[in-house]
């Protein structure tokens, strides 16, 4: 039996460092402005930034030529890299918008888990998982950009409500792959 173990922690924007303060996604706990701990960038055009991402690790066993993979995929919010400008601290609609960014990251985390659950791996498992991660991360980034564009960063209330309903529905469809 050959045992291969890889641990990869990847984010959408940059690699994690030891001092990052992460919160795992939870259906029962929503973000509050207290979770946004970074100093605001007042030169930035946005009122707030949600820094969230996915990480994964896996181990693989090759037994009689077959590859067996155990994996762990996480969705997280990085508090010390997320910020809100002081004058928006009372804006509940903006907070809902930022929460939905985190929910979208959870949606793509579920899609990653769902894809991995259906895969048959070869002895090139590291590259196979990395390719899926890269594809799903790219889709997530495009989806997040579309969300901001269509909602005008929370200012378009009708679009914000449509997005909220759509994301809630999509999360329900992938409930079996939810972060626990």
Protein Blocks (a to p, Z undefined) as FASTA:
>chain_A
ZZddddddddfkbccdfklccddddfkbccdfklmmbccdfkbmbfbdcddddddddddd
deehiacddddddddddfklgccdfklmmmmklmmmmmmmmmmmmmmmmmmmmmmmmpcc
dfklmmmmmmmmmmmmmmmmmmmmmmmmmnonolammlmmmmmmmmmmmmmmmmmmgcZZ
